[in-house]
Amino acid sequence: MEIQVWPDGFIAWGRHRKRCALGRGGIVRDKREGDGATPAGSFPLREAFYRADRLPRPKTGLPLRAIAETDGWCDAPDSPDYNRLIRRPHPARHETLWRDDGLYDLLLVIGYNDEPPVANRGSAIFLHIAKPDYAPTEGCVALARDDLLALAEACGGETWLTINL
């Protein structure tokens, strides 16, 4: 399956077309760490994570695991763990996946800059739950919770996300 993201803030798969939030820096070809931009290109979806204390196990064909309170994602370009899942506490800068705001109650990992990660090219690029007002993200693609659940259910092992300029 292929998912299309458009710069006007819409995402489409199958017969679905839904609103989404994009990075505050827009969509760019030359993504850099900390620029707030969403990377343009086609990327595989790697796996899904969810908060088992807030959601029933989502239906998806992607590898799926529950987020632990100690889970994080390294965003320190000088770390050997850059753009990788880590366990907290961790000596390098990282994002916490166990969030109070609910944005990561379900997240799908976009296979961007991960085979292998290149320092400063961007990290922690996910599909996740949007804020109620669809405020811009730090570079991720964000959807309403029910829309993300429907998208996750449609995903399988060969799902690609294309982010268009």
N, C-alpha and C positions, 0 to 999 in steps of 0.2 A: 504494500500500500504506500501511496505517496500523499504527503500532507503539504499544502502550499500556504505560505505566509506572505501577505502582501503589505507594502509600506503604508497603505491606508488604514491599517489596524484591523485586518480581517484574516482569519485562518479558515482553510477549507479542506475537507476530506470527504470522500464519497459524495453523498448528497447534502452534507452539512456545510454551512457557511456561518461562522460565528465571529463575534467581536473579540479582539485580543489587544493586550498592551504590549508595547515594544520598548526597547531601551531608550532612555532619555537622550542619548546621542544619535538616535536614528539607526538606520541600517547601513553598514559600511563593509567594503571589501577588505580593508586593512584594519582589522580589530586589534586593539591594544589594551593591555590590562588597565582597568580603572577608567576607561573612556566612556563608560555607560552606554556603549553602542551594541546593537545586535549584529552578529556576523552574517553577511550574505553568503549563500552557497547551499549545497545539498549535503546533509549530514544524516547518518543513521541514528535511530533512537536505540540507546544501549540497554537501559533498565529503568525500572520504576521503584520509587520509595513511597511509603505512606505511613501516617501516624495511626497505629492500630488502636490507640486510646481515643481517637476522634472519628475514625472511619472504619466501616467493615472492610474486609479484604476486597480491594477493587478487582473487577474482572479485567484481565489483560493477557495478551499473548507474550508480553515482554517479561523477562526475568523480574521478579518482584520480591521486595523484602521490606520488613517493618523498620522504621527509623528508630534507633536507640538514642537515649539522651546523650550519649557520648559521641554520636556521629557528627562529623564535620567535613568540610571540603576545603582543601588547601588552596589558597590564592596568593601565596608568596612565591614570586617568580624565581627566587634564589634557592628554593627548597627542592630537594629531590622528590618530594611528594606533590609538587605543583600540579594542580588540576586533577587531583586524586581524592578519593574518599579517605578520610583519616579518622582516628580515634582521638577524642579530647580527654585530657589536656594534651596539647600538641605544641612543640616549641615554635613552630612557624605560624604566621598569620593565616587565619582560616575563617570560613563561615560556619555558623552553627546550623545544623539541619533541623534540630529540635527547637522550633520557634514558637513563641507565644502568640504571634499574630495570625497564625493559620495559613500563611502563604505557602508553606511547604508541607501542608497536611497530605498533599499528593504532589509528587514531582516526577517528571520523566527526564532522564539524563540525555542531553543531546551530545552526540559524538563529535564534538568540536574540539580541536587542538588536543587530542588525546592519544594519538598513535604515531609517534610519541608526543608528549606535550613539549611545546617550544616556549621558553621563557618570554614573558611579556606579551604573548599573543592572545591572552584572554583565558579565563577559567570560570568554572561554575556556571555554565550556560545551560539553563534548564527550561522546560515547559513546567509552569507551576500555576498556582491559584492567583488570580488577579485581586487587587484591592477593589473595593466596591465601586470606586470612581474610575477604574482602569488607569490609574496614575502610571506614568512611565516606570519601567524597571531599571535595574543596573546593567541590562544587556540581555536578559531572558525574554521569553515569550510567555505571557500570562493570560489565562482564560478564567471565566467564571467557573466555580467549582463543579457544577453539574455538566458544563461543557467539557471540562478536562476529564471528568469521569467517563463521559461518552467517547471522547477521543481515545483514552487509555483502553477502553473495551475494544475499539476497532484496531488497535495496534497488535502486530505480531513480530516475529523475529526478523522480518525483512521490511520493516517500516522505515521510510526515509522522510525527512523534513527538509523542504526547500524553502529558504528565506530569500525572497525576491527583492531586488533593488527597485 
